Amino acid sequence: MTFLINIFFWLLSGLLKYQSSTEQNPPFTSIPLS
């Protein structure tokens, strides 16, 4: 169950990273992958 939640948050963070990168190009390491 936690595995699915981790995948969900990983995809969500990926979308947020993509949207923010199209707006202002932040460093790619702004969200650490633990």
N, C-alpha and C positions, 0 to 999 in steps of 0.2 A: 504493500500500500504506500509506504513512504517512497518507494522507487518511482511510482507514478507521479507523486507530488513533486519529487525532485525534477523529473522530466518537465512537468508543467511549469515550474518556476524557472527552469533553464530556458525553455522556449520564451517565456514571458520576458526574462532579462535580455534575451537575444533580440526580441522585438523592440524593447526600450532602447537597447544599444543601437539598433539600426536607425530608429527614428531620430535619436539624439545626434547620431553621426551625420545624418542628412541635414540637420539643422546647423550644427556648429563645429563638427569634427572634434570631439573630445578624445583624449588618449584611450586606446583600446583596453587598457588595464584598469579602467575606472571601476569596473565590477569584477572583483577577484573570483575566480572559479575555485571553490573549495571542494 
